[in-house]
Amino acid sequence: MLIVCLIATLLGLSSCSKDFDSNAPYKDVTIVYGILNPDDQDHYIKIYKGFLTPDNAYEAAKEYDSLYYFDQIDVVLEEYMNNRLTASYPLEMTTDIPRELEGDFAAPEQLLYHFSAELNPDATYKLVITNRETGRVVTAETDVIGNFYLRAPSDNTLQVGIHSTQNVDVKFATPKHAKSYEVFQTFYYIERNRTTQEEVRKSIRRKLNSSVTRDGLTEQSCSYVPANLLTVIANRVPEDPNLDRYISVDSALCFEVWVVNEPIYNYVANNTISGSVVLDRLAYTNLQCADDSRVAGVLGSRRCVKGWHGITTASQNELVNGDLTRKLNFHYDYEYLELEH
């Protein structure tokens, strides 16, 4: 049995199995994790390999030579329109990952493959990985998420309430190639130390939709109870008499809708949440190799739309003086503007 150790997977898992056959012959197993976002100009794809070792798998996984192909492979992303090749983007190796890049790809000592391009939602993209030494070719195809926007709360809604106990909808346009979605709400506030006057911007994020059906993206709205945010704030913000907390004037609330396409949805829905992948049990991958089935991972697309809003006066009253949060020293947004900075 060949065990593939996933050091930085899409799901952010880091453990790996020690159960392997040390007498089995080495086989080249290509693992790919790539999520293309049309809103990005710079794109990063993780490409590495499975391995067998008679030593400790945890220690072997730390060795670059055990994980990476380096310049042994040529990597190209091809763009197709109506089955016609319209562009080709060679990928280059890099360990220079932007600090603002989120997720496991931004962790130290990562070797990724990078290219810069403006992606076309009407195109299909094909990743081609060619091993220079063996001639083995691995491919994967995906479409990319189209444009979309928030219908409610819209950009014209300057302030949003967080004290109502009645259901409210987040509504959005369904983008092209969308399969499933997640909706988040983030509350931002400013924490000010009374002694030092030092200020720190903090946030509390919560998911608004509980689950997505396996039928994919059939809805264009998500219902939630605004007042539940007050309970979340009360549970996550500790009492501290030395801290004053201020509501941001026009950016206290952010709504995010994240959408993924079918390959990403299928990968997350069908693969066991585990730190390792056993190839003969792998439930889903859209990688292909004409010579064998020794491939794992996924190439797909995701996209996000965000909306920023202030908080209504009535909701600020509840946050500042309500039973749940009045001991947390929250202040109205206008009080922050009156401070001397």
PyMOL commands that set and color helices and strands:
alter all, ss='L'
color gray80, all
select helices_A, chain A and resi 57-60+64-67+70-72+104-106+228-236+262-270+279-281+313-321+326-328+333-337
alter helices_A, ss='H'
color red, helices_A
select strands_A, chain A and resi 3-5+30-36+42-49+73-81+84-90+92-94+112-116+124-131+137-143+150-152+159-160+168-172+180-193+199-207+221-224+243-247+253-260+276-278+287-289+295-311+330-331
alter strands_A, ss='S'
color yellow, strands_A
deselect
rebuild
show_as cartoon
